[in-house]
Amino acid sequence: MRAAGAATASQPSVYYVGADVESIAPTSSMILSNAFYLGGYGLGSGAPGQNIVNPPATVPEISPRAAVGMLSVTDGDGYGVHTRALAIGDGKNVIEIAQIETQGYFNEYRQGPFGIEEIRKDAVTAIKAADPGSPITAAQILVNSVHTHGGPDTVGAWGGVPTSYLQAIHNYTVGALVLAYEHMQPATLEYATVHAGVVGENDCSTQGAQGLPCYPADGDGDPLMTNQLSETSTNSGMDDEMRILQARSIRNNSVIVTYLNYSAHPTILGADNLYVTADYPGVVSALMANRYGGVGFDQVATLGRSQPNRAPCANPSLTGPAMQRCTLDNYAGRVAARINYALSSPASPGRTQMLTGTPSVGLSSYLIVDTSTNPLLNGLIYAGAAVGAGIYRALNPPWMSGAVIGTDSYSGHIGNILISGGPGEMYPQIVATVRSTVPAAGYISIGTAGDFLGYIIEPLGAYPAVVMATIEDGSDNLLFNDSQTLGERLTCSLLRGAGDTLAGNPNTYWSTRTKCELFRTDYELPAGLDTEFPSQPDLSSVITH
């Protein structure tokens, strides 16, 4: 990769950008096995022993959430499942971001070397085999999962998938990262923001009278999001900003990639859907590719408490998969219209900007170690297979040792746009703290980054409302919350990383938050340490599901 040309403060920066998308559709034999499960609703497969080799013959092998087919009609139509990858370089450094369109994905798997840590390291090995001078390291690659509730259960809590499918995801994701790197070409980058709007919190006069923030929708005024805990002031804040990054080729001005970072849960389809799908992010990605050209890439953001403002299919005569596709089209079309509003409207300060000045990218991961306080989740990790909910997480240090869990946070930048990534469904308060503490020209916040630890709640004052929602409404936020300290620990790690990547000093923003002293052990671990542990042994011949 050649050094990017210098640019003045007013001239567009020249970056190197590449993107790729690869199908990760399961084979027909996987689906016909009746042991390929969809994740996200309820808990367990209804098949005790599902994760045990040669379960007893008396064990039932059916489940309401066993996949019956693919929702996609043709490959690439957006209704199926894919891995998407984006590579951005500044002439000296390269960072990559990828997303796996499944329910969740762990940093390490007990079945073998198929987790995100191996994906990152194996992608670097493959890139350097073709380009020995490449500057990229595993710490400069971020991979997350889309958290679709109609996607393959690569977590294991809902019955799981064959180990061979984990192997396939690893291979295709490595391939997508390699191809995105190889496809890099000189490009300009435009960053735009637009507000989705939040139902019930979009009237600023009403919200203001109560001392609460308001979230009106831009453009047509159609609010695209809802807040699961909108009735409580401690959980009124939302991340309704839709962040768009579009790269255009220097050679012919064609679009290389249109990237969206957006927080609404991929839960347009309900538990009655039994067809494999990425939910609305896959359809939005396809719509962006069809409208602008190049690759479309819709990557989930905070996720915590953030639900889509759903609407049913407008054609009541449709049933089955056609009705499910119509429902996805409805919501995805509304999201795509808001993206088009942001990119088509005359540029306004603070909403649309071309990246200018000297190009610069950076990204690193940070190992954080937390003690789980959720006995149910711990029980499922260690013994859940007995009840058909065997969580696949690796059981060796630093990833799991008793109740101690090792995971990652991510911080990076593209120009003066801050990238923050957390290993689960972050509550909006976490990224709000980062944004209010760290000045930047823009922000990209990536959920389920590098790992999948469920809801990450912060601050402690948010918990009473979460407990009441669990009791009164059956909310799963508390059930899938790993610990009461992870939210604050993650916030501090993201502040450390922000200082590292934007100011060249990890203490710059970390030191502004008194609570961060409680997590100094994380602070003192070197950046990128999570990429230096041995890969998992391959036990796929023993653990086949």
Secondary structure as GFF3:
##gff-version 3
##sequence-region A 1 545
A	DSSP	beta_strand	15	23	.	.	.	ID=ss1
A	DSSP	alpha_helix	28	32	.	.	.	ID=ss2
A	DSSP	beta_strand	69	70	.	.	.	ID=ss3
A	DSSP	beta_strand	82	89	.	.	.	ID=ss4
A	DSSP	beta_strand	94	100	.	.	.	ID=ss5
A	DSSP	alpha_helix	116	130	.	.	.	ID=ss6
A	DSSP	three_ten_helix	138	140	.	.	.	ID=ss7
A	DSSP	beta_strand	141	145	.	.	.	ID=ss8
A	DSSP	alpha_helix	163	182	.	.	.	ID=ss9
A	DSSP	beta_strand	185	195	.	.	.	ID=ss10
A	DSSP	alpha_helix	204	209	.	.	.	ID=ss11
A	DSSP	beta_strand	225	227	.	.	.	ID=ss12
A	DSSP	three_ten_helix	233	235	.	.	.	ID=ss13
A	DSSP	beta_strand	241	249	.	.	.	ID=ss14
A	DSSP	beta_strand	255	262	.	.	.	ID=ss15
A	DSSP	beta_strand	275	276	.	.	.	ID=ss16
A	DSSP	alpha_helix	280	292	.	.	.	ID=ss17
A	DSSP	beta_strand	295	300	.	.	.	ID=ss18
A	DSSP	beta_strand	306	308	.	.	.	ID=ss19
A	DSSP	alpha_helix	320	344	.	.	.	ID=ss20
A	DSSP	beta_strand	352	354	.	.	.	ID=ss21
A	DSSP	beta_strand	361	371	.	.	.	ID=ss22
A	DSSP	alpha_helix	375	383	.	.	.	ID=ss23
A	DSSP	three_ten_helix	384	387	.	.	.	ID=ss24
A	DSSP	beta_strand	400	401	.	.	.	ID=ss25
A	DSSP	beta_strand	404	414	.	.	.	ID=ss26
A	DSSP	beta_strand	417	421	.	.	.	ID=ss27
A	DSSP	beta_strand	425	426	.	.	.	ID=ss28
A	DSSP	alpha_helix	428	437	.	.	.	ID=ss29
A	DSSP	beta_strand	442	446	.	.	.	ID=ss30
A	DSSP	beta_strand	455	456	.	.	.	ID=ss31
A	DSSP	three_ten_helix	460	462	.	.	.	ID=ss32
A	DSSP	alpha_helix	463	473	.	.	.	ID=ss33
A	DSSP	alpha_helix	486	498	.	.	.	ID=ss34
A	DSSP	pi_helix	499	503	.	.	.	ID=ss35
A	DSSP	alpha_helix	507	510	.	.	.	ID=ss36
A	DSSP	three_ten_helix	514	519	.	.	.	ID=ss37
A	DSSP	alpha_helix	520	523	.	.	.	ID=ss38
A	DSSP	three_ten_helix	529	532	.	.	.	ID=ss39
###
